Amino acid sequence: MKQQILVIGAGFGGVWSALSAARLLDQHDRNDVQITVLAPQAELRIRPRFYE
């Protein structure tokens, strides 16, 4: 049975978490885990804050 990881939110933290989990799973040769990122929009927007 395939295990699933659900990441809710595709902001910086959500995408970083999903990528980190994917990297760890790849290092341990785990092909039985599926990672899903759930977000209201299919895009990542990063708004950097440039402080004056």
mmCIF entry with sequence, helices, sheets and N, C-alpha, C, O atoms, coordinates in Angstrom:
data_MODEL
# 
_entry.id   MODEL 
# 
_entity.id                         1 
_entity.type                       polymer 
_entity.pdbx_number_of_molecules   1 
# 
_entity_poly.entity_id                      1 
_entity_poly.type                           'polypeptide(L)' 
_entity_poly.nstd_linkage                   no 
_entity_poly.nstd_monomer                   no 
_entity_poly.pdbx_seq_one_letter_code       MKQQILVIGAGFGGVWSALSAARLLDQHDRNDVQITVLAPQAELRIRPRFYE 
_entity_poly.pdbx_seq_one_letter_code_can   MKQQILVIGAGFGGVWSALSAARLLDQHDRNDVQITVLAPQAELRIRPRFYE 
_entity_poly.pdbx_strand_id                 A 
# 
loop_
_entity_poly_seq.entity_id 
_entity_poly_seq.num 
_entity_poly_seq.mon_id 
_entity_poly_seq.hetero 
1 1  MET n 
1 2  LYS n 
1 3  GLN n 
1 4  GLN n 
1 5  ILE n 
1 6  LEU n 
1 7  VAL n 
1 8  ILE n 
1 9  GLY n 
1 10 ALA n 
1 11 GLY n 
1 12 PHE n 
1 13 GLY n 
1 14 GLY n 
1 15 VAL n 
1 16 TRP n 
1 17 SER n 
1 18 ALA n 
1 19 LEU n 
1 20 SER n 
1 21 ALA n 
1 22 ALA n 
1 23 ARG n 
1 24 LEU n 
1 25 LEU n 
1 26 ASP n 
1 27 GLN n 
1 28 HIS n 
1 29 ASP n 
1 30 ARG n 
1 31 ASN n 
1 32 ASP n 
1 33 VAL n 
1 34 GLN n 
1 35 ILE n 
1 36 THR n 
1 37 VAL n 
1 38 LEU n 
1 39 ALA n 
1 40 PRO n 
1 41 GLN n 
1 42 ALA n 
1 43 GLU n 
1 44 LEU n 
1 45 ARG n 
1 46 ILE n 
1 47 ARG n 
1 48 PRO n 
1 49 ARG n 
1 50 PHE n 
1 51 TYR n 
1 52 GLU n 
# 
_struct_asym.id          A 
_struct_asym.entity_id   1 
# 
_struct_conf.conf_type_id            HELX_P 
_struct_conf.id                      HELX_P1 
_struct_conf.pdbx_PDB_helix_id       AA1 
_struct_conf.beg_label_comp_id       PHE 
_struct_conf.beg_label_asym_id       A 
_struct_conf.beg_label_seq_id        12 
_struct_conf.pdbx_beg_PDB_ins_code   ? 
_struct_conf.end_label_comp_id       GLN 
_struct_conf.end_label_asym_id       A 
_struct_conf.end_label_seq_id        27 
_struct_conf.pdbx_end_PDB_ins_code   ? 
_struct_conf.beg_auth_comp_id        PHE 
_struct_conf.beg_auth_asym_id        A 
_struct_conf.beg_auth_seq_id         12 
_struct_conf.end_auth_comp_id        GLN 
_struct_conf.end_auth_asym_id        A 
_struct_conf.end_auth_seq_id         27 
_struct_conf.pdbx_PDB_helix_class    1 
_struct_conf.details                 ? 
_struct_conf.pdbx_PDB_helix_length   16 
# 
_struct_conf_type.id          HELX_P 
_struct_conf_type.criteria    ? 
_struct_conf_type.reference   ? 
# 
_struct_sheet.id               AA1 
_struct_sheet.type             ? 
_struct_sheet.number_strands   2 
_struct_sheet.details          ? 
# 
_struct_sheet_order.sheet_id     AA1 
_struct_sheet_order.range_id_1   1 
_struct_sheet_order.range_id_2   2 
_struct_sheet_order.offset       ? 
_struct_sheet_order.sense        parallel 
# 
loop_
_struct_sheet_range.sheet_id 
_struct_sheet_range.id 
_struct_sheet_range.beg_label_comp_id 
_struct_sheet_range.beg_label_asym_id 
_struct_sheet_range.beg_label_seq_id 
_struct_sheet_range.pdbx_beg_PDB_ins_code 
_struct_sheet_range.end_label_comp_id 
_struct_sheet_range.end_label_asym_id 
_struct_sheet_range.end_label_seq_id 
_struct_sheet_range.pdbx_end_PDB_ins_code 
_struct_sheet_range.beg_auth_comp_id 
_struct_sheet_range.beg_auth_asym_id 
_struct_sheet_range.beg_auth_seq_id 
_struct_sheet_range.end_auth_comp_id 
_struct_sheet_range.end_auth_asym_id 
_struct_sheet_range.end_auth_seq_id 
AA1 1 GLN A 3  ? ILE A 8  ? GLN A 3  ILE A 8  
AA1 2 VAL A 33 ? LEU A 38 ? VAL A 33 LEU A 38 
# 
loop_
_atom_site.group_PDB 
_atom_site.id 
_atom_site.type_symbol 
_atom_site.label_atom_id 
_atom_site.label_alt_id 
_atom_site.label_comp_id 
_atom_site.label_asym_id 
_atom_site.label_entity_id 
_atom_site.label_seq_id 
_atom_site.pdbx_PDB_ins_code 
_atom_site.Cartn_x 
_atom_site.Cartn_y 
_atom_site.Cartn_z 
_atom_site.occupancy 
_atom_site.B_iso_or_equiv 
_atom_site.pdbx_formal_charge 
_atom_site.auth_seq_id 
_atom_site.auth_comp_id 
_atom_site.auth_asym_id 
_atom_site.auth_atom_id 
_atom_site.pdbx_PDB_model_num 
ATOM 1   N N  . MET A 1 1  ? 0.844  -1.184 0.000   1.00 0.00 ? 1  MET A N  1 
ATOM 2   C CA . MET A 1 1  ? 0.000  0.000  0.000   1.00 0.00 ? 1  MET A CA 1 
ATOM 3   C C  . MET A 1 1  ? 0.887  1.243  0.000   1.00 0.00 ? 1  MET A C  1 
ATOM 4   O O  . MET A 1 1  ? 1.843  1.343  0.769   1.00 0.00 ? 1  MET A O  1 
ATOM 5   N N  . LYS A 1 2  ? 0.554  2.173  -0.864  1.00 0.00 ? 2  LYS A N  1 
ATOM 6   C CA . LYS A 1 2  ? 1.326  3.398  -0.997  1.00 0.00 ? 2  LYS A CA 1 
ATOM 7   C C  . LYS A 1 2  ? 0.948  4.372  0.112   1.00 0.00 ? 2  LYS A C  1 
ATOM 8   O O  . LYS A 1 2  ? -0.233 4.618  0.358   1.00 0.00 ? 2  LYS A O  1 
ATOM 9   N N  . GLN A 1 3  ? 1.958  4.923  0.778   1.00 0.00 ? 3  GLN A N  1 
ATOM 10  C CA . GLN A 1 3  ? 1.719  5.929  1.809   1.00 0.00 ? 3  GLN A CA 1 
ATOM 11  C C  . GLN A 1 3  ? 1.648  7.298  1.151   1.00 0.00 ? 3  GLN A C  1 
ATOM 12  O O  . GLN A 1 3  ? 2.196  7.512  0.069   1.00 0.00 ? 3  GLN A O  1 
ATOM 13  N N  . GLN A 1 4  ? 0.962  8.226  1.823   1.00 0.00 ? 4  GLN A N  1 
ATOM 14  C CA . GLN A 1 4  ? 0.792  9.560  1.260   1.00 0.00 ? 4  GLN A CA 1 
ATOM 15  C C  . GLN A 1 4  ? 1.175  10.617 2.285   1.00 0.00 ? 4  GLN A C  1 
ATOM 16  O O  . GLN A 1 4  ? 0.910  10.477 3.479   1.00 0.00 ? 4  GLN A O  1 
ATOM 17  N N  . ILE A 1 5  ? 1.801  11.671 1.794   1.00 0.00 ? 5  ILE A N  1 
ATOM 18  C CA . ILE A 1 5  ? 2.080  12.863 2.590   1.00 0.00 ? 5  ILE A CA 1 
ATOM 19  C C  . ILE A 1 5  ? 1.310  13.997 1.935   1.00 0.00 ? 5  ILE A C  1 
ATOM 20  O O  . ILE A 1 5  ? 1.466  14.252 0.741   1.00 0.00 ? 5  ILE A O  1 
ATOM 21  N N  . LEU A 1 6  ? 0.476  14.680 2.718   1.00 0.00 ? 6  LEU A N  1 
ATOM 22  C CA . LEU A 1 6  ? -0.303 15.806 2.209   1.00 0.00 ? 6  LEU A CA 1 
ATOM 23  C C  . LEU A 1 6  ? 0.229  17.082 2.844   1.00 0.00 ? 6  LEU A C  1 
ATOM 24  O O  . LEU A 1 6  ? 0.214  17.231 4.066   1.00 0.00 ? 6  LEU A O  1 
ATOM 25  N N  . VAL A 1 7  ? 0.697  17.997 2.011   1.00 0.00 ? 7  VAL A N  1 
ATOM 26  C CA . VAL A 1 7  ? 1.161  19.302 2.462   1.00 0.00 ? 7  VAL A CA 1 
ATOM 27  C C  . VAL A 1 7  ? 0.081  20.302 2.091   1.00 0.00 ? 7  VAL A C  1 
ATOM 28  O O  . VAL A 1 7  ? -0.225 20.490 0.913   1.00 0.00 ? 7  VAL A O  1 
ATOM 29  N N  . ILE A 1 8  ? -0.494 20.943 3.100   1.00 0.00 ? 8  ILE A N  1 
ATOM 30  C CA . ILE A 1 8  ? -1.568 21.909 2.857   1.00 0.00 ? 8  ILE A CA 1 
ATOM 31  C C  . ILE A 1 8  ? -0.961 23.304 2.817   1.00 0.00 ? 8  ILE A C  1 
ATOM 32  O O  . ILE A 1 8  ? -0.430 23.793 3.814   1.00 0.00 ? 8  ILE A O  1 
ATOM 33  N N  . GLY A 1 9  ? -1.046 23.928 1.664   1.00 0.00 ? 9  GLY A N  1 
ATOM 34  C CA . GLY A 1 9  ? -0.498 25.261 1.464   1.00 0.00 ? 9  GLY A CA 1 
ATOM 35  C C  . GLY A 1 9  ? 0.732  25.210 0.588   1.00 0.00 ? 9  GLY A C  1 
ATOM 36  O O  . GLY A 1 9  ? 1.626  24.392 0.806   1.00 0.00 ? 9  GLY A O  1 
ATOM 37  N N  . ALA A 1 10 ? 0.778  26.073 -0.392  1.00 0.00 ? 10 ALA A N  1 
ATOM 38  C CA . ALA A 1 10 ? 1.899  26.090 -1.327  1.00 0.00 ? 10 ALA A CA 1 
ATOM 39  C C  . ALA A 1 10 ? 2.679  27.389 -1.244  1.00 0.00 ? 10 ALA A C  1 
ATOM 40  O O  . ALA A 1 10 ? 3.211  27.878 -2.240  1.00 0.00 ? 10 ALA A O  1 
ATOM 41  N N  . GLY A 1 11 ? 2.737  27.939 -0.037  1.00 0.00 ? 11 GLY A N  1 
ATOM 42  C CA . GLY A 1 11 ? 3.610  29.090 0.162   1.00 0.00 ? 11 GLY A CA 1 
ATOM 43  C C  . GLY A 1 11 ? 5.047  28.602 0.249   1.00 0.00 ? 11 GLY A C  1 
ATOM 44  O O  . GLY A 1 11 ? 5.345  27.454 -0.080  1.00 0.00 ? 11 GLY A O  1 
ATOM 45  N N  . PHE A 1 12 ? 5.924  29.475 0.690   1.00 0.00 ? 12 PHE A N  1 
ATOM 46  C CA . PHE A 1 12 ? 7.330  29.106 0.771   1.00 0.00 ? 12 PHE A CA 1 
ATOM 47  C C  . PHE A 1 12 ? 7.527  27.902 1.691   1.00 0.00 ? 12 PHE A C  1 
ATOM 48  O O  . PHE A 1 12 ? 8.266  26.978 1.350   1.00 0.00 ? 12 PHE A O  1 
ATOM 49  N N  . GLY A 1 13 ? 6.873  27.906 2.852   1.00 0.00 ? 13 GLY A N  1 
ATOM 50  C CA . GLY A 1 13 ? 7.025  26.805 3.804   1.00 0.00 ? 13 GLY A CA 1 
ATOM 51  C C  . GLY A 1 13 ? 6.486  25.490 3.281   1.00 0.00 ? 13 GLY A C  1 
ATOM 52  O O  . GLY A 1 13 ? 7.104  24.444 3.483   1.00 0.00 ? 13 GLY A O  1 
ATOM 53  N N  . GLY A 1 14 ? 5.348  25.525 2.615   1.00 0.00 ? 14 GLY A N  1 
ATOM 54  C CA . GLY A 1 14 ? 4.762  24.302 2.081   1.00 0.00 ? 14 GLY A CA 1 
ATOM 55  C C  . GLY A 1 14 ? 5.597  23.681 0.980   1.00 0.00 ? 14 GLY A C  1 
ATOM 56  O O  . GLY A 1 14 ? 5.809  22.469 0.960   1.00 0.00 ? 14 GLY A O  1 
ATOM 57  N N  . VAL A 1 15 ? 6.069  24.512 0.066   1.00 0.00 ? 15 VAL A N  1 
ATOM 58  C CA . VAL A 1 15 ? 6.900  24.008 -1.030  1.00 0.00 ? 15 VAL A CA 1 
ATOM 59  C C  . VAL A 1 15 ? 8.233  23.508 -0.488  1.00 0.00 ? 15 VAL A C  1 
ATOM 60  O O  . VAL A 1 15 ? 8.728  22.468 -0.923  1.00 0.00 ? 15 VAL A O  1 
ATOM 61  N N  . TRP A 1 16 ? 8.814  24.237 0.453   1.00 0.00 ? 16 TRP A N  1 
ATOM 62  C CA . TRP A 1 16 ? 10.077 23.813 1.055   1.00 0.00 ? 16 TRP A CA 1 
ATOM 63  C C  . TRP A 1 16 ? 9.905  22.475 1.765   1.00 0.00 ? 16 TRP A C  1 
ATOM 64  O O  . TRP A 1 16 ? 10.767 21.604 1.657   1.00 0.00 ? 16 TRP A O  1 
ATOM 65  N N  . SER A 1 17 ? 8.804  22.303 2.488   1.00 0.00 ? 17 SER A N  1 
ATOM 66  C CA . SER A 1 17 ? 8.544  21.040 3.184   1.00 0.00 ? 17 SER A CA 1 
ATOM 67  C C  . SER A 1 17 ? 8.390  19.884 2.209   1.00 0.00 ? 17 SER A C  1 
ATOM 68  O O  . SER A 1 17 ? 8.942  18.806 2.430   1.00 0.00 ? 17 SER A O  1 
ATOM 69  N N  . ALA A 1 18 ? 7.649  20.099 1.137   1.00 0.00 ? 18 ALA A N  1 
ATOM 70  C CA . ALA A 1 18 ? 7.444  19.040 0.149   1.00 0.00 ? 18 ALA A CA 1 
ATOM 71  C C  . ALA A 1 18 ? 8.755  18.658 -0.535  1.00 0.00 ? 18 ALA A C  1 
ATOM 72  O O  . ALA A 1 18 ? 9.026  17.475 -0.739  1.00 0.00 ? 18 ALA A O  1 
ATOM 73  N N  . LEU A 1 19 ? 9.563  19.648 -0.889  1.00 0.00 ? 19 LEU A N  1 
ATOM 74  C CA . LEU A 1 19 ? 10.846 19.362 -1.527  1.00 0.00 ? 19 LEU A CA 1 
ATOM 75  C C  . LEU A 1 19 ? 11.806 18.661 -0.575  1.00 0.00 ? 19 LEU A C  1 
ATOM 76  O O  . LEU A 1 19 ? 12.544 17.763 -0.981  1.00 0.00 ? 19 LEU A O  1 
ATOM 77  N N  . SER A 1 20 ? 11.797 19.069 0.693   1.00 0.00 ? 20 SER A N  1 
ATOM 78  C CA . SER A 1 20 ? 12.659 18.419 1.683   1.00 0.00 ? 20 SER A CA 1 
ATOM 79  C C  . SER A 1 20 ? 12.249 16.975 1.906   1.00 0.00 ? 20 SER A C  1 
ATOM 80  O O  . SER A 1 20 ? 13.100 16.090 1.993   1.00 0.00 ? 20 SER A O  1 
ATOM 81  N N  . ALA A 1 21 ? 10.951 16.737 1.998   1.00 0.00 ? 21 ALA A N  1 
ATOM 82  C CA . ALA A 1 21 ? 10.462 15.364 2.162   1.00 0.00 ? 21 ALA A CA 1 
ATOM 83  C C  . ALA A 1 21 ? 10.823 14.516 0.949   1.00 0.00 ? 21 ALA A C  1 
ATOM 84  O O  . ALA A 1 21 ? 11.226 13.362 1.095   1.00 0.00 ? 21 ALA A O  1 
ATOM 85  N N  . ALA A 1 22 ? 10.680 15.083 -0.245  1.00 0.00 ? 22 ALA A N  1 
ATOM 86  C CA . ALA A 1 22 ? 11.022 14.342 -1.462  1.00 0.00 ? 22 ALA A CA 1 
ATOM 87  C C  . ALA A 1 22 ? 12.506 14.004 -1.499  1.00 0.00 ? 22 ALA A C  1 
ATOM 88  O O  . ALA A 1 22 ? 12.887 12.911 -1.918  1.00 0.00 ? 22 ALA A O  1 
ATOM 89  N N  . ARG A 1 23 ? 13.337 14.932 -1.065  1.00 0.00 ? 23 ARG A N  1 
ATOM 90  C CA . ARG A 1 23 ? 14.778 14.694 -1.046  1.00 0.00 ? 23 ARG A CA 1 
ATOM 91  C C  . ARG A 1 23 ? 15.128 13.574 -0.066  1.00 0.00 ? 23 ARG A C  1 
ATOM 92  O O  . ARG A 1 23 ? 15.929 12.696 -0.388  1.00 0.00 ? 23 ARG A O  1 
ATOM 93  N N  . LEU A 1 24 ? 14.532 13.599 1.123   1.00 0.00 ? 24 LEU A N  1 
ATOM 94  C CA . LEU A 1 24 ? 14.795 12.550 2.109   1.00 0.00 ? 24 LEU A CA 1 
ATOM 95  C C  . LEU A 1 24 ? 14.306 11.189 1.633   1.00 0.00 ? 24 LEU A C  1 
ATOM 96  O O  . LEU A 1 24 ? 14.986 10.180 1.817   1.00 0.00 ? 24 LEU A O  1 
ATOM 97  N N  . LEU A 1 25 ? 13.139 11.162 1.027   1.00 0.00 ? 25 LEU A N  1 
ATOM 98  C CA . LEU A 1 25 ? 12.613 9.896  0.517   1.00 0.00 ? 25 LEU A CA 1 
ATOM 99  C C  . LEU A 1 25 ? 13.504 9.345  -0.587  1.00 0.00 ? 25 LEU A C  1 
ATOM 100 O O  . LEU A 1 25 ? 13.707 8.134  -0.681  1.00 0.00 ? 25 LEU A O  1 
ATOM 101 N N  . ASP A 1 26 ? 14.031 10.227 -1.418  1.00 0.00 ? 26 ASP A N  1 
ATOM 102 C CA . ASP A 1 26 ? 14.921 9.792  -2.493  1.00 0.00 ? 26 ASP A CA 1 
ATOM 103 C C  . ASP A 1 26 ? 16.231 9.237  -1.932  1.00 0.00 ? 26 ASP A C  1 
ATOM 104 O O  . ASP A 1 26 ? 16.763 8.253  -2.446  1.00 0.00 ? 26 ASP A O  1 
ATOM 105 N N  . GLN A 1 27 ? 16.746 9.866  -0.882  1.00 0.00 ? 27 GLN A N  1 
ATOM 106 C CA . GLN A 1 27 ? 17.988 9.400  -0.264  1.00 0.00 ? 27 GLN A CA 1 
ATOM 107 C C  . GLN A 1 27 ? 17.838 8.006  0.335   1.00 0.00 ? 27 GLN A C  1 
ATOM 108 O O  . GLN A 1 27 ? 18.796 7.235  0.377   1.00 0.00 ? 27 GLN A O  1 
ATOM 109 N N  . HIS A 1 28 ? 16.630 7.687  0.797   1.00 0.00 ? 28 HIS A N  1 
ATOM 110 C CA . HIS A 1 28 ? 16.378 6.392  1.438   1.00 0.00 ? 28 HIS A CA 1 
ATOM 111 C C  . HIS A 1 28 ? 15.696 5.398  0.497   1.00 0.00 ? 28 HIS A C  1 
ATOM 112 O O  . HIS A 1 28 ? 15.187 4.367  0.937   1.00 0.00 ? 28 HIS A O  1 
ATOM 113 N N  . ASP A 1 29 ? 15.690 5.716  -0.802  1.00 0.00 ? 29 ASP A N  1 
ATOM 114 C CA . ASP A 1 29 ? 15.094 4.836  -1.820  1.00 0.00 ? 29 ASP A CA 1 
ATOM 115 C C  . ASP A 1 29 ? 13.667 4.417  -1.477  1.00 0.00 ? 29 ASP A C  1 
ATOM 116 O O  . ASP A 1 29 ? 13.301 3.250  -1.621  1.00 0.00 ? 29 ASP A O  1 
ATOM 117 N N  . ARG A 1 30 ? 12.873 5.373  -1.027  1.00 0.00 ? 30 ARG A N  1 
ATOM 118 C CA . ARG A 1 30 ? 11.471 5.100  -0.702  1.00 0.00 ? 30 ARG A CA 1 
ATOM 119 C C  . ARG A 1 30 ? 10.607 5.495  -1.885  1.00 0.00 ? 30 ARG A C  1 
ATOM 120 O O  . ARG A 1 30 ? 10.350 6.679  -2.104  1.00 0.00 ? 30 ARG A O  1 
ATOM 121 N N  . ASN A 1 31 ? 10.161 4.515  -2.643  1.00 0.00 ? 31 ASN A N  1 
ATOM 122 C CA . ASN A 1 31 ? 9.307  4.763  -3.801  1.00 0.00 ? 31 ASN A CA 1 
ATOM 123 C C  . ASN A 1 31 ? 7.841  4.505  -3.496  1.00 0.00 ? 31 ASN A C  1 
ATOM 124 O O  . ASN A 1 31 ? 6.991  4.613  -4.379  1.00 0.00 ? 31 ASN A O  1 
ATOM 125 N N  . ASP A 1 32 ? 7.542  4.163  -2.245  1.00 0.00 ? 32 ASP A N  1 
ATOM 126 C CA . ASP A 1 32 ? 6.181  3.807  -1.877  1.00 0.00 ? 32 ASP A CA 1 
ATOM 127 C C  . ASP A 1 32 ? 5.441  4.962  -1.207  1.00 0.00 ? 32 ASP A C  1 
ATOM 128 O O  . ASP A 1 32 ? 4.394  4.753  -0.593  1.00 0.00 ? 32 ASP A O  1 
ATOM 129 N N  . VAL A 1 33 ? 5.975  6.177  -1.318  1.00 0.00 ? 33 VAL A N  1 
ATOM 130 C CA . VAL A 1 33 ? 5.366  7.344  -0.681  1.00 0.00 ? 33 VAL A CA 1 
ATOM 131 C C  . VAL A 1 33 ? 5.060  8.380  -1.755  1.00 0.00 ? 33 VAL A C  1 
ATOM 132 O O  . VAL A 1 33 ? 5.900  8.681  -2.604  1.00 0.00 ? 33 VAL A O  1 
ATOM 133 N N  . GLN A 1 34 ? 3.851  8.918  -1.706  1.00 0.00 ? 34 GLN A N  1 
ATOM 134 C CA . GLN A 1 34 ? 3.427  9.957  -2.644  1.00 0.00 ? 34 GLN A CA 1 
ATOM 135 C C  . GLN A 1 34 ? 3.259  11.261 -1.881  1.00 0.00 ? 34 GLN A C  1 
ATOM 136 O O  . GLN A 1 34 ? 2.632  11.285 -0.822  1.00 0.00 ? 34 GLN A O  1 
ATOM 137 N N  . ILE A 1 35 ? 3.815  12.345 -2.409  1.00 0.00 ? 35 ILE A N  1 
ATOM 138 C CA . ILE A 1 35 ? 3.702  13.667 -1.795  1.00 0.00 ? 35 ILE A CA 1 
ATOM 139 C C  . ILE A 1 35 ? 2.745  14.505 -2.628  1.00 0.00 ? 35 ILE A C  1 
ATOM 140 O O  . ILE A 1 35 ? 2.899  14.616 -3.844  1.00 0.00 ? 35 ILE A O  1 
ATOM 141 N N  . THR A 1 36 ? 1.756  15.093 -1.965  1.00 0.00 ? 36 THR A N  1 
ATOM 142 C CA . THR A 1 36 ? 0.776  15.950 -2.630  1.00 0.00 ? 36 THR A CA 1 
ATOM 143 C C  . THR A 1 36 ? 0.774  17.311 -1.953  1.00 0.00 ? 36 THR A C  1 
ATOM 144 O O  . THR A 1 36 ? 0.714  17.402 -0.727  1.00 0.00 ? 36 THR A O  1 
ATOM 145 N N  . VAL A 1 37 ? 0.838  18.366 -2.750  1.00 0.00 ? 37 VAL A N  1 
ATOM 146 C CA . VAL A 1 37 ? 0.746  19.734 -2.237  1.00 0.00 ? 37 VAL A CA 1 
ATOM 147 C C  . VAL A 1 37 ? -0.630 20.263 -2.612  1.00 0.00 ? 37 VAL A C  1 
ATOM 148 O O  . VAL A 1 37 ? -0.993 20.296 -3.788  1.00 0.00 ? 37 VAL A O  1 
ATOM 149 N N  . LEU A 1 38 ? -1.388 20.675 -1.610  1.00 0.00 ? 38 LEU A N  1 
ATOM 150 C CA . LEU A 1 38 ? -2.751 21.161 -1.810  1.00 0.00 ? 38 LEU A CA 1 
ATOM 151 C C  . LEU A 1 38 ? -2.767 22.680 -1.656  1.00 0.00 ? 38 LEU A C  1 
ATOM 152 O O  . LEU A 1 38 ? -2.394 23.215 -0.612  1.00 0.00 ? 38 LEU A O  1 
ATOM 153 N N  . ALA A 1 39 ? -3.205 23.364 -2.711  1.00 0.00 ? 39 ALA A N  1 
ATOM 154 C CA . ALA A 1 39 ? -3.235 24.823 -2.693  1.00 0.00 ? 39 ALA A CA 1 
ATOM 155 C C  . ALA A 1 39 ? -4.394 25.314 -3.543  1.00 0.00 ? 39 ALA A C  1 
ATOM 156 O O  . ALA A 1 39 ? -4.819 24.621 -4.467  1.00 0.00 ? 39 ALA A O  1 
ATOM 157 N N  . PRO A 1 40 ? -4.914 26.504 -3.243  1.00 0.00 ? 40 PRO A N  1 
ATOM 158 C CA . PRO A 1 40 ? -6.030 27.027 -4.029  1.00 0.00 ? 40 PRO A CA 1 
ATOM 159 C C  . PRO A 1 40 ? -5.636 27.415 -5.454  1.00 0.00 ? 40 PRO A C  1 
ATOM 160 O O  . PRO A 1 40 ? -6.490 27.465 -6.340  1.00 0.00 ? 40 PRO A O  1 
ATOM 161 N N  . GLN A 1 41 ? -4.350 27.689 -5.681  1.00 0.00 ? 41 GLN A N  1 
ATOM 162 C CA . GLN A 1 41 ? -3.871 28.057 -7.017  1.00 0.00 ? 41 GLN A CA 1 
ATOM 163 C C  . GLN A 1 41 ? -2.661 27.198 -7.359  1.00 0.00 ? 41 GLN A C  1 
ATOM 164 O O  . GLN A 1 41 ? -1.885 26.829 -6.478  1.00 0.00 ? 41 GLN A O  1 
ATOM 165 N N  . ALA A 1 42 ? -2.505 26.888 -8.621  1.00 0.00 ? 42 ALA A N  1 
ATOM 166 C CA . ALA A 1 42 ? -1.410 26.008 -9.062  1.00 0.00 ? 42 ALA A CA 1 
ATOM 167 C C  . ALA A 1 42 ? -0.154 26.803 -9.395  1.00 0.00 ? 42 ALA A C  1 
ATOM 168 O O  . ALA A 1 42 ? 0.438  26.615 -10.457 1.00 0.00 ? 42 ALA A O  1 
ATOM 169 N N  . GLU A 1 43 ? 0.249  27.680 -8.501  1.00 0.00 ? 43 GLU A N  1 
ATOM 170 C CA . GLU A 1 43 ? 1.456  28.460 -8.733  1.00 0.00 ? 43 GLU A CA 1 
ATOM 171 C C  . GLU A 1 43 ? 2.049  28.882 -7.403  1.00 0.00 ? 43 GLU A C  1 
ATOM 172 O O  . GLU A 1 43 ? 1.352  28.942 -6.390  1.00 0.00 ? 43 GLU A O  1 
ATOM 173 N N  . LEU A 1 44 ? 3.329  29.172 -7.413  1.00 0.00 ? 44 LEU A N  1 
ATOM 174 C CA . LEU A 1 44 ? 4.032  29.660 -6.234  1.00 0.00 ? 44 LEU A CA 1 
ATOM 175 C C  . LEU A 1 44 ? 4.428  31.103 -6.488  1.00 0.00 ? 44 LEU A C  1 
ATOM 176 O O  . LEU A 1 44 ? 5.067  31.418 -7.493  1.00 0.00 ? 44 LEU A O  1 
ATOM 177 N N  . ARG A 1 45 ? 4.052  31.955 -5.589  1.00 0.00 ? 45 ARG A N  1 
ATOM 178 C CA . ARG A 1 45 ? 4.436  33.367 -5.685  1.00 0.00 ? 45 ARG A CA 1 
ATOM 179 C C  . ARG A 1 45 ? 5.251  33.717 -4.454  1.00 0.00 ? 45 ARG A C  1 
ATOM 180 O O  . ARG A 1 45 ? 4.805  33.546 -3.319  1.00 0.00 ? 45 ARG A O  1 
ATOM 181 N N  . ILE A 1 46 ? 6.440  34.202 -4.699  1.00 0.00 ? 46 ILE A N  1 
ATOM 182 C CA . ILE A 1 46 ? 7.287  34.652 -3.601  1.00 0.00 ? 46 ILE A CA 1 
ATOM 183 C C  . ILE A 1 46 ? 7.414  36.163 -3.718  1.00 0.00 ? 46 ILE A C  1 
ATOM 184 O O  . ILE A 1 46 ? 7.858  36.690 -4.737  1.00 0.00 ? 46 ILE A O  1 
ATOM 185 N N  . ARG A 1 47 ? 7.019  36.837 -2.667  1.00 0.00 ? 47 ARG A N  1 
ATOM 186 C CA . ARG A 1 47 ? 7.122  38.290 -2.647  1.00 0.00 ? 47 ARG A CA 1 
ATOM 187 C C  . ARG A 1 47 ? 8.240  38.678 -1.686  1.00 0.00 ? 47 ARG A C  1 
ATOM 188 O O  . ARG A 1 47 ? 8.030  38.713 -0.473  1.00 0.00 ? 47 ARG A O  1 
ATOM 189 N N  . PRO A 1 48 ? 9.416  38.965 -2.211  1.00 0.00 ? 48 PRO A N  1 
ATOM 190 C CA . PRO A 1 48 ? 10.505 39.356 -1.309  1.00 0.00 ? 48 PRO A CA 1 
ATOM 191 C C  . PRO A 1 48 ? 10.214 40.720 -0.698  1.00 0.00 ? 48 PRO A C  1 
ATOM 192 O O  . PRO A 1 48 ? 9.601  41.584 -1.325  1.00 0.00 ? 48 PRO A O  1 
ATOM 193 N N  . ARG A 1 49 ? 10.656 40.888 0.505   1.00 0.00 ? 49 ARG A N  1 
ATOM 194 C CA . ARG A 1 49 ? 10.473 42.167 1.188   1.00 0.00 ? 49 ARG A CA 1 
ATOM 195 C C  . ARG A 1 49 ? 11.814 42.882 1.216   1.00 0.00 ? 49 ARG A C  1 
ATOM 196 O O  . ARG A 1 49 ? 12.762 42.441 1.866   1.00 0.00 ? 49 ARG A O  1 
ATOM 197 N N  . PHE A 1 50 ? 11.868 43.962 0.519   1.00 0.00 ? 50 PHE A N  1 
ATOM 198 C CA . PHE A 1 50 ? 13.093 44.747 0.479   1.00 0.00 ? 50 PHE A CA 1 
ATOM 199 C C  . PHE A 1 50 ? 12.955 45.885 1.489   1.00 0.00 ? 50 PHE A C  1 
ATOM 200 O O  . PHE A 1 50 ? 12.211 46.843 1.280   1.00 0.00 ? 50 PHE A O  1 
ATOM 201 N N  . TYR A 1 51 ? 13.683 45.750 2.573   1.00 0.00 ? 51 TYR A N  1 
ATOM 202 C CA . TYR A 1 51 ? 13.603 46.768 3.617   1.00 0.00 ? 51 TYR A CA 1 
ATOM 203 C C  . TYR A 1 51 ? 14.531 47.927 3.275   1.00 0.00 ? 51 TYR A C  1 
ATOM 204 O O  . TYR A 1 51 ? 15.622 47.741 2.738   1.00 0.00 ? 51 TYR A O  1 
ATOM 205 N N  . GLU A 1 52 ? 14.073 49.105 3.597   1.00 0.00 ? 52 GLU A N  1 
ATOM 206 C CA . GLU A 1 52 ? 14.872 50.294 3.290   1.00 0.00 ? 52 GLU A CA 1 
ATOM 207 C C  . GLU A 1 52 ? 15.791 50.619 4.437   1.00 0.00 ? 52 GLU A C  1 
ATOM 208 O O  . GLU A 1 52 ? 16.546 51.589 4.368   1.00 0.00 ? 52 GLU A O  1 
# 
